[in-house]
Amino acid sequence: MTGPRSYAAVDLGASSGRVMVGRVGRDSLELAEAHRFANRPVRVPEGLRWDVLALYAGVLEGLRAAGRVDSVGLDSWAVDYGLLDADGSLLGNPVHYRDARTEGIAEKVWATLPAAELYARTGLQYAPFNTLYQLVAERSSAQFARAERLLLIPDLLSYWLTGEQGTELTNASTTQLIDPRTRDWSYEVAERAGIDLGLFAPLRRPGDPAGVLRPEVLEETGLAGPVPVTAVGSHDTASAVAAVPAVGERFAYICTGTWSLAGLELAAPVLTEESRAANFTNELGLDGTVRYLRNIMGLWLLQESVRAWGDPDLGGLLREAAGVPALRSVVDAGDAQFLAPGRMPERIAEACRASGQPVPRTPGEITRCVLDSLALAHRRAVTDAQRLADHPVDSVYVVGGGTRNALLCQLTADACGLPVVAGPTEAAALGNVLVQARAHGLVGDLADIRRLVTRTQPLTRYAPRGDTASWAAAEARLATR
């Protein structure tokens, strides 16, 4: 295949989904949106659930709008899954990772698998919603008793499109059931946690074939077959990091959106006790790489605040925030107290009051508190990652939805004391498209992918302003509370 080809990237985030079409040639890369749709979780009597049928309908509509494509790839958020019965039918809507069912579950797991040992074997940071804890929480349910197969969200949608089942590796690495050294299942962890790995479909790697669109899908979307589905980095962060427009190895990345994922790309995991205590995770990326990063609450804090205020104009909020004194009040953007939805402005104000800081009251003040807090969390993650991995960097690349927030990008450069390169915004979709293109011989290795992104996508550079002393002081102030 020598001429340009078209690829559909199904990219599902925690608040919206999109189908993007990438047109890839040897030295060209264009991305266009075919269809965007909301991802609205539903609270039912038994808890918070994903409306996965609406998501699938959005995917089909997006493929219909995409027109002729040479392949389809799917990526989404991590950890969540659907359970299938012996007939391959879905046993209820998948549980949302913000559901309360995993409260107190980690401590039960640690009684059998101490936290330090679990980290040494899987390299995954503690988060209450890790798939391991979700499965332990669900073991006694009637649905789980009937389950014959577990498919992570992008694998579930791929199964509905093709009729074939698989478990893509980059997303599997977020389950806390993968050994990042062997890049295979950790059978001992699963056995001691009482989890049957037979529930999972065989592992796939990015670039592997994942089937072809079923005849019924072709009919519904109007596509002419055969249309292959290609496994990509199906954890959206894996696809986004693949599209980081970096040169060499001395870079940090921050994938921004509902979450901020801030860290480094390494050749091997960091499994030390110090790394565990710092709550860094080792997730798998393309071509044998490890995404060594920390999960930060991200723009969720601002999204929930804006929702609580009735969705005012974001541009106006950011202009108002820019006029608020810097670092007047900050909160720990990684604190689990901000995980659940609802009352976000009040919870941010309460956290500031409890720590003896000025209490932000207006939307502009709260917005500035959120952005300062995120930039401070980015600084801490980038600094800690370099120290823990013994891997210095000289630049920070910000990709994802947060690249549209110029104030956040500038504050991140100021906080880190490093130049920030912002872009591309649709990094996950680009990484998704380029892995498909590579599987079809249009793109070379990971360095080639990044060179193509750098040559073809708009990027914005932010230089740090002044010294970082005020940020160090804010960090110390937060650490003492």
URSUL-V964515 format. One record per residue. N is the residue number from 1. PHI is phi in radians with two decimals (NA if undefined). Layout:
# URSUL-V964515
[[N	PHI] [N	PHI]]
This chain:
# URSUL-V964515
[[1	NA] [2	-2.01] [3	-1.47] [4	-1.03] [5	-2.28] [6	-1.93] [7	-2.30] [8	-1.67] [9	-1.88] [10	-1.54] [11	-2.18] [12	-1.88] [13	-1.81] [14	-1.24] [15	-2.11] [16	-2.73] [17	-2.15] [18	-2.63] [19	-2.00] [20	-1.93] [21	-2.00] [22	-1.83] [23	-1.86] [24	-2.09] [25	-2.18] [26	-1.03] [27	-2.39] [28	-2.49] [29	-2.70] [30	-2.21] [31	-2.25] [32	-2.36] [33	-1.47] [34	-1.58] [35	-2.86] [36	-2.19] [37	-2.56] [38	-1.30] [39	-2.07] [40	-1.95] [41	-1.07] [42	-2.17] [43	-1.63] [44	-2.00] [45	-0.94] [46	-1.49] [47	2.46] [48	-1.61] [49	-2.26] [50	-1.45] [51	-1.54] [52	-1.22] [53	-1.19] [54	-1.14] [55	-1.12] [56	-1.11] [57	-1.07] [58	-1.12] [59	-1.09] [60	-1.09] [61	-1.12] [62	-1.15] [63	-1.16] [64	-1.12] [65	-1.29] [66	-1.19] [67	1.34] [68	-1.07] [69	-2.37] [70	-1.60] [71	-2.98] [72	-2.23] [73	-2.29] [74	-2.22] [75	-2.39] [76	-2.76] [77	-1.12] [78	-1.72] [79	1.22] [80	-1.49] [81	-2.72] [82	-2.04] [83	-1.86] [84	-1.99] [85	-1.52] [86	-1.11] [87	-1.55] [88	1.45] [89	-1.60] [90	-1.23] [91	-1.67] [92	1.56] [93	-1.17] [94	-1.03] [95	-1.33] [96	-1.33] [97	-1.14] [98	-1.52] [99	-1.12] [100	-1.44] [101	-1.15] [102	-1.60] [103	-1.06] [104	1.40] [105	-1.30] [106	-0.99] [107	-1.10] [108	-1.17] [109	-1.14] [110	-1.13] [111	-1.14] [112	-1.75] [113	-2.20] [114	-0.91] [115	-0.96] [116	-1.14] [117	-1.21] [118	-1.06] [119	-1.18] [120	-1.10] [121	-1.62] [122	-2.06] [123	1.21] [124	-1.70] [125	-1.14] [126	-1.30] [127	-2.52] [128	-1.10] [129	-1.76] [130	-0.87] [131	-0.96] [132	-0.92] [133	-1.22] [134	-1.07] [135	-1.17] [136	-1.12] [137	-1.14] [138	-1.64] [139	-0.98] [140	-1.59] [141	-1.42] [142	-1.16] [143	-1.07] [144	-1.12] [145	-1.12] [146	-1.61] [147	-1.26] [148	-1.99] [149	-2.63] [150	-2.10] [151	-2.20] [152	-1.10] [153	-0.91] [154	-1.16] [155	-1.23] [156	-1.12] [157	-1.18] [158	-1.08] [159	-1.09] [160	-1.13] [161	-1.31] [162	-2.06] [163	1.45] [164	-1.96] [165	-1.96] [166	-2.83] [167	-2.21] [168	-1.31] [169	-1.17] [170	-1.09] [171	-1.32] [172	-1.02] [173	-1.21] [174	-1.60] [175	-1.38] [176	1.21] [177	-2.19] [178	-1.92] [179	-1.56] [180	-1.21] [181	-1.40] [182	-1.61] [183	1.01] [184	-2.49] [185	-1.05] [186	-1.62] [187	-1.14] [188	-1.19] [189	-1.05] [190	-1.07] [191	-1.11] [192	-1.25] [193	-1.53] [194	1.31] [195	-1.93] [196	-1.49] [197	-1.18] [198	-1.13] [199	-1.14] [200	-1.53] [201	-1.29] [202	-0.98] [203	-1.22] [204	-2.11] [205	-1.92] [206	-0.97] [207	1.76] [208	-1.22] [209	-1.19] [210	-2.19] [211	1.88] [212	-2.26] [213	-1.05] [214	-1.11] [215	-0.96] [216	-1.13] [217	-1.22] [218	-1.04] [219	-1.13] [220	-1.25] [221	-1.65] [222	1.34] [223	-1.43] [224	-1.68] [225	-1.50] [226	-1.39] [227	-2.06] [228	-1.29] [229	-1.86] [230	-1.97] [231	-1.16] [232	-2.09] [233	-1.21] [234	-1.35] [235	-1.38] [236	-0.99] [237	-1.20] [238	-1.09] [239	-1.17] [240	-1.13] [241	-1.16] [242	-1.06] [243	-1.71] [244	-1.14] [245	-1.44] [246	-1.72] [247	-2.02] [248	1.37] [249	-2.05] [250	-1.56] [251	-2.45] [252	-1.93] [253	-2.26] [254	-2.34] [255	-1.58] [256	-1.87] [257	3.06] [258	-0.97] [259	-1.97] [260	-1.90] [261	-1.96] [262	-2.09] [263	3.09] [264	-2.23] [265	-1.82] [266	-2.17] [267	-1.56] [268	-2.61] [269	-1.25] [270	-1.93] [271	-2.04] [272	-1.32] [273	-1.13] [274	-1.10] [275	-1.15] [276	-1.08] [277	-1.09] [278	-1.46] [279	1.06] [280	-1.70] [281	-2.02] [282	-2.09] [283	-1.86] [284	-1.59] [285	-2.10] [286	-1.24] [287	0.96] [288	1.37] [289	-1.46] [290	-2.10] [291	-1.58] [292	-1.70] [293	-2.66] [294	-2.06] [295	-1.42] [296	-2.11] [297	-0.98] [298	1.29] [299	-1.22] [300	-0.89] [301	-1.04] [302	-1.35] [303	-1.02] [304	-1.18] [305	-1.15] [306	-1.05] [307	-1.08] [308	-1.15] [309	-1.52] [310	1.50] [311	1.03] [312	-1.24] [313	-1.11] [314	-1.19] [315	-1.03] [316	-1.12] [317	-1.05] [318	-1.18] [319	-1.13] [320	-1.12] [321	-1.12] [322	-1.09] [323	-1.54] [324	-1.45] [325	-0.95] [326	-1.18] [327	1.00] [328	-1.12] [329	-2.52] [330	-2.40] [331	-2.20] [332	-1.40] [333	-1.24] [334	-1.79] [335	-1.26] [336	-1.13] [337	-1.13] [338	-1.75] [339	-1.25] [340	-1.36] [341	-1.32] [342	1.75] [343	0.95] [344	-1.11] [345	-1.02] [346	-1.13] [347	-1.18] [348	-1.14] [349	-1.09] [350	-1.11] [351	-1.12] [352	-1.16] [353	-1.10] [354	-1.14] [355	-1.66] [356	1.33] [357	-1.70] [358	-0.97] [359	-1.58] [360	-1.21] [361	-2.08] [362	-1.51] [363	-0.97] [364	-1.11] [365	-1.16] [366	-1.17] [367	-1.05] [368	-1.13] [369	-1.05] [370	-1.10] [371	-1.19] [372	-1.07] [373	-1.16] [374	-1.16] [375	-1.07] [376	-1.14] [377	-1.14] [378	-1.07] [379	-1.03] [380	-1.10] [381	-1.14] [382	-1.13] [383	-1.14] [384	-1.12] [385	-1.08] [386	-1.05] [387	-1.22] [388	-1.22] [389	-1.68] [390	0.89] [391	-2.44] [392	-1.23] [393	-2.26] [394	-2.17] [395	-2.78] [396	-2.19] [397	-1.91] [398	-1.85] [399	-2.21] [400	1.68] [401	-1.06] [402	-1.16] [403	-1.15] [404	-1.31] [405	-1.69] [406	-1.07] [407	-1.12] [408	-1.11] [409	-1.10] [410	-1.15] [411	-1.09] [412	-1.14] [413	-1.08] [414	-1.09] [415	-1.15] [416	-1.39] [417	1.16] [418	-2.36] [419	-1.12] [420	-1.97] [421	-1.88] [422	-1.84] [423	2.22] [424	-1.41] [425	-1.21] [426	-1.65] [427	-1.11] [428	-1.10] [429	-1.14] [430	-1.13] [431	-1.08] [432	-1.02] [433	-1.07] [434	-1.27] [435	-1.18] [436	-1.09] [437	-1.09] [438	-1.17] [439	-1.08] [440	-1.81] [441	1.46] [442	-1.59] [443	-2.33] [444	-1.57] [445	-1.39] [446	-1.07] [447	-1.09] [448	-1.11] [449	-0.99] [450	-1.22] [451	-1.11] [452	-1.14] [453	-1.09] [454	-1.08] [455	-1.29] [456	-1.99] [457	-1.93] [458	-1.21] [459	-2.24] [460	-2.12] [461	-1.91] [462	-2.16] [463	-1.62] [464	-1.15] [465	-1.84] [466	1.28] [467	-1.59] [468	-1.81] [469	-1.07] [470	-1.16] [471	-1.24] [472	-1.10] [473	-1.16] [474	-1.12] [475	-1.09] [476	-1.14] [477	-1.09] [478	-1.22] [479	-1.20] [480	-1.48] [481	-1.89]]
